[in-house]
Structure formats: structure tokens, C-alpha cells
Amino acid sequence: MTILEAACDLGLDLTVRSCGVDFNWRLTFQADVLLGFPVSTQGCMLSAHPPLVPIIHADDCGLSAGITESILACFDHGWLRRTSVVVNGDGWSHAVAELRRRPTLGVSLHLNLFEGRPLSNPSELDLLVDERGQFYRGFAAQWLRGLSGVRAARLRGQIRLELRRQIERFLGAFGDRKPFLVDGHIHFHVLPMFFDELMALCAEYPIAGIRLPRERFCWPAVRNAPQVRMLNLTKCAVLRALCRRADRALHARGVSTADAFIGVIGTGAMTLEYVSAALNHLHAIGTSGTVEILFHPGRARADEASLWSDRPALQEFYLSEERDREAELLRSTDLGRLLGAYRAPGSDLRPARSAEFAR
């Protein structure tokens, strides 16, 4: 038995260094889910200097059937190895059925208190929903509302109620897909009032890892790189500040997170040049371990536009051609070559094939 096999079968505590903070990683489950790609056990990955290992991840599975199908195609014919699922999305049932046909695609819970209807009775969430019973507050509004002491305890109780319901629905469908990883729609889960309730629920549910979107600033100095959006830069700075607080809480509780993250600055503009520059920057400053690379390749179909008829900004985002471009990148040989330069010795970095699901 190799070292990697023993780690997967028995569980092995690893300590990696990231930004001066020690993390204990417990590899109790399949290495291909944790790392983001199938791993061969013919070579030892646990060297004295761990490699920088990319995890290719897509958000928004389950928001609609069209978005889900676009994401799944990036697994069937590309380099996608994990996706997060919205349990209160219009395409939830379709996503569950299709993901069950793809047992090697890693899944995580995409907590959503930003759009759509809650799983709880709207009357129980009057501080979180509008008069139609729909979530409607954006990132900044949620943060400012949480800073206020007015009705704060009741607000936190409503947050925990809905988080609990979403966790239980996810585990009901994917409780057998380990490890249980959690992230949040528009990264709202790192806001203190949400994060504290999520951490409290870690005592009740087997949450193994939580995303911290703490991206380091880097942008490729090439002519064809898209322009950096000021909103993305602002959000990146805010998220990094929030993640410092969250990081300490995760470490204290022994909950895992990736050593690095890419995808906030490039939201809506994930190009090969950007991903390459970000990975090269992390490598240059000595970052090792896992790096989650976030894409949004799921484009809604035209006939699904009515799902966001009352929120035109979201409608534009989900029907954007940029999502098709990200999907093309995830299926490209160029991205495969880039990922191949960073893969660990002995790893297998081949795209999945749709023929596997034909039967």
C-alpha cells in the first residue's frame, strides 16, 4: 500500500503553511474529491514540499436546468472536477438526477440566502424575504443589516433556521458524497452574522470544509487581458478582510479550507491569461497545497430568462455570453496543459467522457 492509499483509507493529518497560518488537513475521503481530479496511487504526492494543486470548481449548479447542463458538460468533456449545488434553485431536482449519474464529480453545498424562495416558510423569515416571500438583499445590504443591533438576535435565528434546512436537503440527496463541503452564493457566507451561525451548525452536521474566497491580487500584464472591474476589486478587498476573521474560527474548530483561491477578481472574465498569471503568482511567492479556481460556466437558456424577470442584473449575469466563454475554456486543451504543469506527480488529469453516462 502506498502512502496516498493509506492516507485515503485511514485518514492522515497534514499540516501545510499558508500566509503564516498552520492548517490541519484530514484526508479521510477520496483524494480525487478533495484535490479536484482523479489521483493515481502509483506515485507519492506527500513530499517534503507539497505541490500547488488546482481544484477546478463551478458555482450555481441547480439554479436552473440550463445552467446545470452547461456545468455538467464541462465535467463530461473538460477539466471541471467539482461543483456547488443550490438546493433552493429552480433546477434542483434536475441537478440531483444528473449528479447521481456522475459519482466522480465532487459536489458541495452552495448556501443561498440571496435570491429565489427559501426552503423555510417565508413567514418565519420576515427579516430576510420581501412581501412575495423571496430573498432579495444583496451582499452589502446583508452586511449592513447584520451590523445593526436592532432585532439582531431574531435575524440570526432566522439565518440559522434557513441554513439548517438547506444543509439537511443537501445531505438528504448527497450525504454519501464525501467530504461535506460548503460555500455561499455571492460568498455571503463569510459575512460575520452568517459565518457565525454556520460555524455553530458545524457542531451538528459533518461539515469538513468551508470556502474562504481570499484571493491575492494579480492580473496578467498582457494586451488581451480583460479590464479589471472595480466592483470585483472592491469585493476582493472586503472578502480578504472578512476571511481573516473566518480563518481563525476554522482553524480553531479544525474545519478545512483551500490554501489559496482564484476567481473573485476575474468574476465574469475568467481567461486563460488570468488563471495562468494567478497560478504563477502563487507559485512565485511560495504558496503550496490546494488552490480552488472558481468558474461560472453555467449559462441559462433563453427560455429561462423569466426566472429573473424582477432582477434584471441577475438575468443579464446568468444569460451572459461570458459564461459560454468560461465553459469553452474549461473544455480547452490549453487549460489542460496549464493544469498539467501544476499537477502532482502520479496524478491523472484527463477529462471525463460523456460515454461513461450513456448507459
C-alpha positions as CSV (number, residue, x, y, z in Angstrom):
1,M,0.0,0.0,0.0
2,T,1.3,3.4,-0.9
3,I,1.4,6.4,1.4
4,L,-1.5,8.0,-0.6
5,E,-3.6,4.9,-0.3
6,A,-3.0,4.8,3.5
7,A,-4.0,8.4,3.7
8,C,-7.2,7.9,1.9
9,D,-8.1,4.7,3.8
10,L,-7.1,5.6,7.3
11,G,-7.1,9.4,7.4
12,L,-3.8,11.4,7.6
13,D,-3.3,14.7,9.3
14,L,-1.2,17.1,7.2
15,T,0.0,20.5,8.2
16,V,0.6,23.0,5.4
17,R,1.8,26.5,5.6
18,S,-0.2,29.3,4.0
19,C,0.3,33.0,4.7
20,G,1.9,32.2,8.1
21,V,-1.1,30.1,9.3
22,D,-1.0,26.4,10.0
23,F,-3.9,24.3,8.8
24,N,-4.6,20.6,9.7
25,W,-5.9,18.8,6.7
26,R,-7.6,15.4,7.3
27,L,-7.6,13.3,4.2
28,T,-10.3,10.9,5.3
29,F,-12.1,10.7,2.0
30,Q,-11.3,10.1,-1.7
31,A,-8.3,12.2,-2.7
32,D,-9.8,13.0,-6.1
33,V,-12.8,14.8,-4.5
34,L,-10.5,16.8,-2.2
35,L,-7.9,17.7,-4.8
36,G,-10.2,18.1,-7.7
37,F,-9.0,15.4,-10.1
38,P,-8.5,11.6,-10.1
39,V,-5.3,10.7,-8.4
40,S,-3.2,7.7,-9.4
41,T,-1.6,5.9,-6.4
42,Q,1.5,4.9,-8.4
43,G,3.4,8.0,-7.2
44,C,3.8,9.6,-3.7
45,M,2.3,13.1,-3.5
46,L,3.2,13.6,0.1
47,S,6.6,15.1,-0.3
48,A,8.5,17.4,2.0
49,H,7.4,20.3,-0.2
50,P,3.7,19.8,-1.2
51,P,2.9,20.9,-4.8
52,L,0.4,23.6,-5.7
53,V,-2.7,21.6,-6.7
54,P,-5.5,23.3,-8.6
55,I,-9.1,22.4,-7.8
56,I,-11.4,23.4,-10.8
57,H,-14.8,24.4,-9.4
58,A,-18.0,25.7,-10.8
59,D,-20.7,27.5,-8.8
60,D,-24.5,27.7,-9.4
61,C,-25.4,24.1,-10.3
62,G,-29.1,23.7,-9.7
63,L,-30.1,27.3,-10.2
64,S,-31.8,26.3,-13.5
65,A,-31.8,23.3,-15.8
66,G,-29.9,25.2,-18.5
67,I,-27.2,26.4,-16.0
68,T,-26.8,22.8,-14.7
69,E,-26.5,21.3,-18.2
70,S,-23.7,23.8,-19.1
71,I,-21.8,23.0,-15.9
72,L,-22.1,19.2,-16.4
73,A,-20.8,19.5,-19.9
74,C,-17.6,21.0,-18.5
75,F,-17.1,17.8,-16.4
76,D,-18.1,15.4,-19.2
77,H,-15.8,16.9,-21.8
78,G,-13.4,19.2,-19.8
79,W,-11.4,19.8,-16.7
80,L,-14.1,20.6,-14.1
81,R,-13.9,18.3,-11.1
82,R,-16.2,19.9,-8.5
83,T,-19.4,22.0,-8.5
84,S,-21.5,23.6,-5.8
85,V,-25.3,23.0,-5.8
86,V,-28.1,25.5,-5.0
87,V,-30.7,23.4,-3.1
88,N,-33.5,26.0,-3.4
89,G,-32.9,26.7,-7.1
90,D,-35.4,26.1,-9.9
91,G,-33.2,23.3,-11.3
92,W,-32.6,21.4,-8.0
93,S,-34.4,18.2,-9.0
94,H,-32.8,18.1,-12.4
95,A,-29.4,18.6,-10.8
96,V,-29.8,15.8,-8.3
97,A,-30.8,13.3,-11.0
98,E,-27.9,14.3,-13.3
99,L,-25.3,14.4,-10.5
100,R,-26.3,10.9,-9.4
101,R,-25.2,9.8,-12.8
102,R,-21.8,11.3,-12.3
103,P,-20.5,9.9,-9.0
104,T,-16.9,11.0,-9.6
105,L,-17.9,14.7,-9.8
106,G,-17.3,16.3,-6.5
107,V,-20.2,18.3,-5.1
108,S,-20.5,20.9,-2.3
109,L,-23.4,22.9,-0.9
110,H,-23.9,26.4,-2.3
111,L,-25.8,28.1,0.5
112,N,-28.3,30.7,-0.9
113,L,-30.0,33.5,1.0
114,F,-29.6,35.9,-1.9
115,E,-32.2,35.0,-4.5
116,G,-35.3,32.8,-5.0
117,R,-37.6,31.3,-2.4
118,P,-36.3,29.9,0.9
119,L,-36.9,26.3,2.0
120,S,-38.4,27.6,5.2
121,N,-41.9,29.1,5.4
122,P,-41.4,32.8,4.3
123,S,-43.4,33.8,7.4
124,E,-40.6,32.5,9.5
125,L,-38.0,34.7,7.6
126,D,-39.7,38.1,7.6
127,L,-36.3,39.8,8.1
128,L,-34.7,38.0,5.1
129,V,-37.5,38.0,2.4
130,D,-39.7,40.5,0.7
131,E,-43.5,40.7,0.6
132,R,-43.5,37.9,-2.1
133,G,-41.5,35.6,0.1
134,Q,-38.4,35.9,-2.0
135,F,-34.8,36.6,-0.9
136,Y,-33.8,40.0,-2.1
137,R,-30.9,41.5,-0.2
138,G,-27.5,41.9,-1.8
139,F,-24.1,41.4,-0.2
140,A,-23.7,45.0,1.1
141,A,-27.3,45.2,2.4
142,Q,-26.9,41.9,4.3
143,W,-23.7,43.1,5.9
144,L,-25.1,46.5,6.9
145,R,-28.2,44.9,8.3
146,G,-26.1,42.5,10.3
147,L,-24.1,45.4,11.8
148,S,-27.2,46.8,13.3
149,G,-28.2,45.8,16.9
150,V,-31.9,46.1,16.1
151,R,-33.6,42.7,16.0
152,A,-30.1,41.2,15.6
153,A,-30.9,38.1,17.7
154,R,-34.1,37.4,15.7
155,L,-32.3,37.9,12.5
156,R,-29.6,35.4,13.5
157,G,-32.2,32.9,14.4
158,Q,-33.8,33.2,11.0
159,I,-30.5,32.8,9.3
160,R,-29.7,29.6,11.3
161,L,-33.2,28.2,10.5
162,E,-32.7,28.5,6.8
163,L,-29.1,27.4,6.8
164,R,-30.2,24.3,8.7
165,R,-32.9,23.5,6.2
166,Q,-30.6,23.9,3.2
167,I,-27.9,21.7,4.9
168,E,-30.5,19.0,5.5
169,R,-31.8,19.0,2.0
170,F,-28.3,18.7,0.6
171,L,-27.4,15.9,2.9
172,G,-30.6,14.1,2.1
173,A,-29.6,14.0,-1.6
174,F,-25.7,13.8,-1.3
175,G,-25.0,12.6,2.2
176,D,-23.0,9.7,0.6
177,R,-20.7,12.1,-1.3
178,K,-17.7,12.9,1.0
179,P,-16.4,15.2,2.2
180,F,-19.2,17.6,3.0
181,L,-18.0,21.0,1.7
182,V,-19.9,24.3,2.0
183,D,-19.7,27.7,0.2
184,G,-22.1,30.5,-0.4
185,H,-23.9,32.3,-3.2
186,I,-22.0,35.6,-3.9
187,H,-19.7,34.5,-1.0
188,F,-22.2,35.9,1.6
189,H,-21.4,33.0,4.0
190,V,-18.2,34.9,5.2
191,L,-20.3,37.8,6.5
192,P,-19.9,37.6,10.3
193,M,-23.6,37.1,11.1
194,F,-23.9,34.3,8.5
195,F,-20.5,32.7,9.2
196,D,-21.1,32.6,13.0
197,E,-24.3,30.7,12.5
198,L,-22.7,28.4,10.0
199,M,-19.9,27.6,12.5
200,A,-22.4,26.9,15.2
201,L,-24.0,24.3,12.9
202,C,-20.6,22.6,12.4
203,A,-21.3,21.1,15.8
204,E,-24.5,19.4,14.5
205,Y,-23.5,18.5,10.9
206,P,-20.4,16.8,9.4
207,I,-19.0,19.9,7.7
208,A,-15.5,19.1,6.6
209,G,-14.6,22.2,4.7
210,I,-15.7,25.8,4.1
211,R,-14.6,28.0,1.3
212,L,-12.6,31.2,2.1
213,P,-12.5,33.4,-1.0
214,R,-9.3,35.2,0.0
215,E,-7.8,35.9,-3.4
216,R,-4.4,37.6,-3.7
217,F,-4.4,40.5,-6.2
218,C,-2.8,39.6,-9.5
219,W,-3.7,40.5,-13.1
220,P,-1.9,39.5,-16.3
221,A,0.1,42.2,-17.9
222,V,-0.8,41.2,-21.4
223,R,-2.6,43.1,-24.2
224,N,-5.7,40.9,-24.5
225,A,-6.4,40.6,-20.7
226,P,-9.9,41.9,-19.9
227,Q,-10.2,45.1,-17.9
228,V,-10.4,44.6,-14.2
229,R,-13.9,45.6,-12.9
230,M,-13.8,48.0,-9.9
231,L,-16.6,46.1,-8.3
232,N,-14.5,42.9,-8.3
233,L,-11.5,44.7,-6.9
234,T,-13.6,46.2,-4.1
235,K,-15.3,42.9,-3.3
236,C,-11.9,41.1,-3.3
237,A,-10.6,43.6,-0.7
238,V,-13.7,43.2,1.5
239,L,-13.7,39.4,1.3
240,R,-10.0,39.2,2.2
241,A,-10.7,41.2,5.3
242,L,-13.7,39.1,6.3
243,C,-11.7,35.9,5.6
244,R,-9.0,36.8,8.1
245,R,-11.6,36.6,10.9
246,A,-13.2,33.4,9.4
247,D,-9.8,31.8,9.1
248,R,-9.1,31.9,12.8
249,A,-12.5,30.3,13.5
250,L,-12.0,27.5,11.0
251,H,-8.5,26.8,12.4
252,A,-9.8,26.6,16.0
253,R,-12.6,24.2,15.0
254,G,-10.4,22.1,12.7
255,V,-12.5,22.7,9.6
256,S,-10.5,22.6,6.3
257,T,-10.3,25.3,3.6
258,A,-8.2,25.6,0.5
259,D,-4.7,27.1,0.9
260,A,-5.4,29.7,-1.9
261,F,-8.3,30.9,-4.0
262,I,-8.7,32.3,-7.6
263,G,-11.8,33.7,-9.1
264,V,-13.1,36.9,-7.3
265,I,-11.2,39.4,-9.3
266,G,-11.9,37.5,-12.6
267,T,-15.6,37.0,-12.0
268,G,-17.3,37.4,-15.4
269,A,-13.9,37.4,-17.1
270,M,-12.1,34.1,-16.3
271,T,-9.5,33.8,-19.1
272,L,-6.5,31.5,-19.6
273,E,-4.2,34.5,-19.2
274,Y,-5.8,35.4,-15.8
275,V,-5.7,31.9,-14.4
276,S,-2.1,31.4,-15.6
277,A,-0.9,34.7,-14.1
278,A,-2.7,34.0,-10.8
279,L,-1.2,30.5,-10.5
280,N,2.3,31.7,-11.5
281,H,2.0,34.4,-8.8
282,L,1.1,31.9,-6.1
283,H,3.9,29.7,-7.2
284,A,6.4,32.6,-7.1
285,I,5.5,33.6,-3.5
286,G,5.9,30.0,-2.4
287,T,2.2,29.0,-1.9
288,S,1.7,25.3,-1.7
289,G,-1.2,22.9,-1.2
290,T,-4.6,23.3,-2.8
291,V,-5.8,26.3,-4.7
292,E,-9.5,26.5,-5.6
293,I,-10.1,28.1,-9.0
294,L,-13.7,29.3,-9.4
295,F,-15.6,29.5,-12.7
296,H,-19.2,30.4,-13.6
297,P,-19.6,28.4,-16.8
298,G,-23.3,27.7,-16.5
299,R,-25.4,29.8,-18.9
300,A,-29.1,29.9,-18.5
301,R,-31.3,29.1,-21.6
302,A,-33.2,32.0,-23.2
303,D,-36.5,30.4,-22.2
304,E,-35.4,30.6,-18.5
305,A,-34.9,34.4,-18.5
306,S,-38.3,34.8,-16.8
307,L,-36.8,33.2,-13.6
308,W,-35.1,36.6,-13.0
309,S,-37.6,38.9,-14.7
310,D,-37.7,41.0,-11.5
311,R,-33.9,41.2,-11.1
312,P,-32.5,42.4,-14.4
313,A,-28.9,42.4,-13.2
314,L,-29.1,38.7,-12.3
315,Q,-30.8,38.0,-15.6
316,E,-28.0,39.6,-17.5
317,F,-25.4,37.8,-15.5
318,Y,-26.9,34.3,-15.9
319,L,-27.5,34.8,-19.7
320,S,-24.2,36.4,-20.3
321,E,-22.0,35.2,-23.2
322,E,-19.1,35.3,-20.8
323,R,-20.4,32.2,-19.3
324,D,-20.1,30.4,-22.6
325,R,-16.5,31.6,-22.9
326,E,-15.7,30.3,-19.5
327,A,-17.2,26.9,-20.5
328,E,-15.1,26.9,-23.6
329,L,-12.0,27.5,-21.5
330,L,-12.9,24.6,-19.2
331,R,-13.1,22.3,-22.2
332,S,-9.9,23.6,-23.8
333,T,-6.6,21.8,-24.3
334,D,-4.8,25.0,-23.4
335,L,-6.2,24.9,-19.9
336,G,-5.4,21.2,-19.7
337,R,-1.7,22.0,-20.5
338,L,-1.7,24.7,-17.9
339,L,-3.1,22.5,-15.2
340,G,-0.7,19.7,-16.2
341,A,2.2,22.0,-15.3
342,Y,0.9,22.1,-11.7
343,R,-0.4,18.7,-11.1
344,A,1.2,16.5,-8.5
345,P,3.5,13.6,-9.6
346,G,1.4,10.5,-10.5
347,S,-1.8,12.4,-10.9
348,D,-4.2,11.6,-13.7
349,L,-5.5,14.8,-15.4
350,R,-7.7,13.6,-18.2
351,P,-11.2,15.0,-19.0
352,A,-14.2,12.8,-18.1
353,R,-16.1,11.4,-21.1
354,S,-19.9,11.6,-21.7
355,A,-19.8,8.0,-22.9
356,E,-19.5,7.0,-19.2
357,F,-23.0,8.1,-18.6
358,A,-24.6,6.8,-21.9
359,R,-25.8,3.6,-20.3
